[in-house]
Amino acid sequence: MSRTTFFEVEVLDAKTREQLCFLDKVEPYSTIGDIKSLFHKSYPHWYPARQALKLDPKGKLLRDDEVLQNLPVGTTATVYFRDLGPQFGWTMVFLAEYIGPLLIYLIFYFRVPYIYLHRYAFTSSPHPVVTLACACHTFHYVKRLTETIFVHRFSHGTMPLRTIVRNCAYYWGFSAWLAYYINHPLYTPPSYGELQVNYALVIFVMCELGNFSIHLALNKLRANGSRSRRYPIPSKNPFTWLFFFVSCPNYTYEVGAWLSFTIMTQCLPVALFTLLGFIQMTIWAKGKHKAYNREFKDYPSLRMAIIPLIL
């Protein structure tokens, strides 16, 4: 019978090089995730999601699924630890990001005191587009919150607290900025009046329905707890037919919704928010598109990342 060769794992602080932990008789088939769990027993306040382990202090992070015996180390391995700080699950992250804009916008819409001149406190705008914009904005974020709770399937990944604070500042800050102008007593309605508003509303509703349809389609890829990897394909739902042309139609519809909201309100802060969102979503979409092409040899060649036939 062959004798199992156990590993010894030394965990050092990445900054001070001080030894934090020495793990003896570690199974060769142990993963980095297993090592994090063993390290956690010695340091309960550093739970696995908070740990970053590297083979070199300045090297890349080791993935949780990497196997110890497959790493370029001997039977005595040295790994370097860095504290990632407090971590929160994706559900909590999205709830924090979306609840803020929902409530902040309503504060400006109802014109609570100390935002605008006192004589405008708790007054309503005479322009119907302002109320319509509030309804659309509220619907958008209520939909996002509903999807976060009931539709999205999240991995066990987490996000650092400092990143959550930065993201919330972005979403909450932009929401306050655009809400201030749209609900301002001196706000002027779009140049082409009801025609412009109504066309934009139709596009907004279509994009919101499309975005929701794509999220449902992505949800079904992991139905019944399946771990098999598949790429999304169009279904009988016409909104999913955009999968024929792009890898991430959820982002395509999201950009379309904000673009239509920009046209509806004819507001510069909304246009800037839409532009920045498009840039960020393009980066995410291109990364996902590249991952699909790398993982699936039969991936449709006609698909682009976010804009059909263009980008």
FENTA-V277067 format. One record per residue. N is the residue number from 1. RES is the residue in one letter. SS is DSSP state (A for helix, B for strand, O for the rest). BURIAL is + if it has 24 or more other C-alpha atoms within 12 Angstrom, else -. Layout:
N/RES/SS/BURIAL ; N/RES/SS/BURIAL
This chain:
1/M/O/- ; 2/S/O/- ; 3/R/O/- ; 4/T/O/- ; 5/T/O/- ; 6/F/O/- ; 7/F/B/+ ; 8/E/B/+ ; 9/V/B/+ ; 10/E/B/+ ; 11/V/B/+ ; 12/L/B/+ ; 13/D/B/+ ; 14/A/O/+ ; 15/K/O/- ; 16/T/O/- ; 17/R/O/- ; 18/E/O/- ; 19/Q/B/- ; 20/L/B/+ ; 21/C/B/+ ; 22/F/B/+ ; 23/L/B/+ ; 24/D/B/- ; 25/K/B/- ; 26/V/B/+ ; 27/E/O/- ; 28/P/O/+ ; 29/Y/O/- ; 30/S/O/+ ; 31/T/B/+ ; 32/I/A/+ ; 33/G/A/+ ; 34/D/A/+ ; 35/I/A/+ ; 36/K/A/+ ; 37/S/A/+ ; 38/L/A/+ ; 39/F/A/+ ; 40/H/A/- ; 41/K/A/- ; 42/S/A/- ; 43/Y/O/- ; 44/P/O/- ; 45/H/O/- ; 46/W/O/+ ; 47/Y/O/+ ; 48/P/A/+ ; 49/A/A/+ ; 50/R/A/+ ; 51/Q/B/+ ; 52/A/B/+ ; 53/L/B/+ ; 54/K/B/+ ; 55/L/O/+ ; 56/D/O/+ ; 57/P/O/- ; 58/K/O/- ; 59/G/O/- ; 60/K/O/- ; 61/L/O/- ; 62/L/O/+ ; 63/R/O/- ; 64/D/O/- ; 65/D/O/- ; 66/E/O/- ; 67/V/B/- ; 68/L/A/+ ; 69/Q/A/+ ; 70/N/A/- ; 71/L/O/+ ; 72/P/O/- ; 73/V/O/- ; 74/G/O/- ; 75/T/O/- ; 76/T/B/- ; 77/A/B/+ ; 78/T/B/+ ; 79/V/B/+ ; 80/Y/B/+ ; 81/F/B/+ ; 82/R/B/+ ; 83/D/B/+ ; 84/L/O/+ ; 85/G/O/- ; 86/P/O/- ; 87/Q/B/+ ; 88/F/B/+ ; 89/G/B/- ; 90/W/A/+ ; 91/T/A/+ ; 92/M/A/- ; 93/V/A/+ ; 94/F/A/+ ; 95/L/A/+ ; 96/A/A/+ ; 97/E/A/+ ; 98/Y/A/+ ; 99/I/A/+ ; 100/G/A/+ ; 101/P/A/+ ; 102/L/A/+ ; 103/L/A/+ ; 104/I/A/+ ; 105/Y/A/+ ; 106/L/A/+ ; 107/I/A/+ ; 108/F/A/+ ; 109/Y/A/+ ; 110/F/O/+ ; 111/R/O/+ ; 112/V/O/- ; 113/P/O/- ; 114/Y/O/- ; 115/I/O/+ ; 116/Y/O/- ; 117/L/O/- ; 118/H/A/- ; 119/R/A/- ; 120/Y/A/- ; 121/A/O/- ; 122/F/O/- ; 123/T/O/- ; 124/S/O/- ; 125/S/O/+ ; 126/P/O/- ; 127/H/O/- ; 128/P/A/- ; 129/V/A/+ ; 130/V/A/+ ; 131/T/A/+ ; 132/L/A/+ ; 133/A/A/+ ; 134/C/A/+ ; 135/A/A/- ; 136/C/A/+ ; 137/H/A/+ ; 138/T/A/+ ; 139/F/A/+ ; 140/H/A/+ ; 141/Y/A/+ ; 142/V/A/+ ; 143/K/A/+ ; 144/R/A/+ ; 145/L/A/+ ; 146/T/A/- ; 147/E/A/+ ; 148/T/A/+ ; 149/I/A/- ; 150/F/A/- ; 151/V/O/+ ; 152/H/O/+ ; 153/R/O/+ ; 154/F/O/- ; 155/S/O/- ; 156/H/O/- ; 157/G/O/- ; 158/T/B/+ ; 159/M/B/+ ; 160/P/B/+ ; 161/L/A/- ; 162/R/A/- ; 163/T/A/- ; 164/I/A/+ ; 165/V/A/- ; 166/R/A/- ; 167/N/A/- ; 168/C/A/+ ; 169/A/A/- ; 170/Y/A/- ; 171/Y/A/+ ; 172/W/A/+ ; 173/G/A/+ ; 174/F/A/+ ; 175/S/A/+ ; 176/A/A/+ ; 177/W/A/+ ; 178/L/A/+ ; 179/A/A/+ ; 180/Y/A/+ ; 181/Y/A/+ ; 182/I/A/+ ; 183/N/O/+ ; 184/H/O/+ ; 185/P/O/+ ; 186/L/O/- ; 187/Y/O/- ; 188/T/O/- ; 189/P/O/+ ; 190/P/O/+ ; 191/S/O/- ; 192/Y/O/- ; 193/G/A/- ; 194/E/A/- ; 195/L/A/- ; 196/Q/A/- ; 197/V/A/+ ; 198/N/A/- ; 199/Y/A/- ; 200/A/A/+ ; 201/L/A/+ ; 202/V/A/- ; 203/I/A/+ ; 204/F/A/+ ; 205/V/A/+ ; 206/M/A/- ; 207/C/A/+ ; 208/E/A/+ ; 209/L/A/+ ; 210/G/A/+ ; 211/N/A/+ ; 212/F/A/+ ; 213/S/A/+ ; 214/I/A/+ ; 215/H/A/+ ; 216/L/A/+ ; 217/A/A/+ ; 218/L/A/+ ; 219/N/A/+ ; 220/K/A/+ ; 221/L/A/- ; 222/R/O/- ; 223/A/A/- ; 224/N/A/- ; 225/G/A/- ; 226/S/O/- ; 227/R/O/- ; 228/S/O/- ; 229/R/O/- ; 230/R/O/- ; 231/Y/O/+ ; 232/P/O/+ ; 233/I/O/+ ; 234/P/O/+ ; 235/S/O/- ; 236/K/O/- ; 237/N/O/- ; 238/P/A/- ; 239/F/A/+ ; 240/T/A/+ ; 241/W/A/+ ; 242/L/A/+ ; 243/F/A/+ ; 244/F/A/+ ; 245/F/O/+ ; 246/V/B/+ ; 247/S/O/+ ; 248/C/O/+ ; 249/P/A/+ ; 250/N/A/+ ; 251/Y/A/+ ; 252/T/A/+ ; 253/Y/A/+ ; 254/E/A/+ ; 255/V/A/+ ; 256/G/A/+ ; 257/A/A/+ ; 258/W/A/+ ; 259/L/A/+ ; 260/S/A/+ ; 261/F/A/+ ; 262/T/A/+ ; 263/I/A/+ ; 264/M/A/+ ; 265/T/A/+ ; 266/Q/O/+ ; 267/C/O/+ ; 268/L/A/+ ; 269/P/A/+ ; 270/V/A/+ ; 271/A/A/+ ; 272/L/A/- ; 273/F/A/+ ; 274/T/A/+ ; 275/L/A/- ; 276/L/A/- ; 277/G/A/+ ; 278/F/A/+ ; 279/I/A/- ; 280/Q/A/- ; 281/M/A/+ ; 282/T/A/+ ; 283/I/A/- ; 284/W/A/- ; 285/A/A/+ ; 286/K/A/+ ; 287/G/A/- ; 288/K/A/+ ; 289/H/A/+ ; 290/K/A/- ; 291/A/A/- ; 292/Y/A/+ ; 293/N/A/- ; 294/R/A/- ; 295/E/A/- ; 296/F/O/- ; 297/K/O/- ; 298/D/O/- ; 299/Y/O/+ ; 300/P/O/- ; 301/S/O/- ; 302/L/O/- ; 303/R/O/+ ; 304/M/B/+ ; 305/A/O/+ ; 306/I/O/+ ; 307/I/O/+ ; 308/P/O/- ; 309/L/O/- ; 310/I/O/- ; 311/L/O/-
